[in-house]
Amino acid sequence: MLTAKEIAFYHENGYIVVENVLSDEELAALRRVTDEFVERSRTVSQHTDVFDLERNHSPERPRLRRIKNPNLHHEVYNRTLRHDGILDIVEQLIGPGLRFNTTKLNMKEPDHGSAVEWHQDWAFYPHTNDDILAVGVAIDDMTEENGCMLMAPGSHKGELHSHHENGVFVGAVSEPGFEPGDTAKCQVKAGGISIHHARTLHASTPNHSTNPRRLLLFEYCSLDSWPLLNGPTFEEFSASVIRGEPSVRPRAEAVPVIIPLPKPDKAGSIFEIQESLKRKEMAQQ
């Protein structure tokens, strides 16, 4: 459980790192299953409903950027999504009661791995309130060398930046002359987690090390946060509830919103969407 000091740090800075959340056995299971998915990807040459591929992916040397919706494809990922140690921590920040919104496993292979440009998750899926956060489960050590996430402390309390370019949603901050200000390296040991608020500016560089960087990402919401776009049926909403009971009374707060439309021609993962961005600074790091 988080201490009062840690909770205050999260609310002030918009992110926090918590070490030693998963056991050695749980971590080993995640690594084993993830390796199995990488092996399976040798048989595909294009993006699928499971795999998002790097440009140089091949049967001889498989390179994945993402496993999509991993909790739907293996029970080990689904158990981790519902891990009591993770949920207890998240409830301290946005509970009581939780539901999940999105899941993915982002991967950076050694000496490669796509960068992610500066963005706010909130730009992708606005809700009626912003009690929403993402948990990153570190399958490997997250270091500066292998492309750990970078955070802009306190940015969750600031503006919602434009993620549009030429009238099209490009999934990254596109404002001329944008600078994130002070940044922090979100370094986490394998088995630990990072947590960041949906409005916190964050990014990551390519992997410049000889070690993999695999980060399992779960987005959790308060029970009274309802999406403003692509609204689920009540049955779908109820199925996403992990703790507590579904609420039919959304809490509406005065939070900034920019609708993420229209989408670019390539509107798959964040990696595909950000390909439309003209200025790609993190990719050059």
Buried (B, 14 or more C-beta within 10 A) or exposed (E): EBEEEBBEBBEEBBBBBBEEBBEEEBBEBBBEBBEEBBEBBEEBEEBEEBBBBBEEBEEEEBBBBBBBBBBEBBEBBEEBBBBEBBBBBBBBBBBEBBBBBBBBBBBBBBEBBBBBBBBBBBBBBBBBBBBBBBBBBBBBBBBEEBBBBBBBBBBBEBEBBBBBBEEBBBBBBBEEEBEBEEBBBBBBEBBBBBBBBBBBBBBBBBBBBEBBBBBBBBBBBBBBBBBEEEEBEEEEBEEBBBBBEBBEEBBEEEBBBBEBEEBBEEBBBBBBBBBBBEBEBBBEE
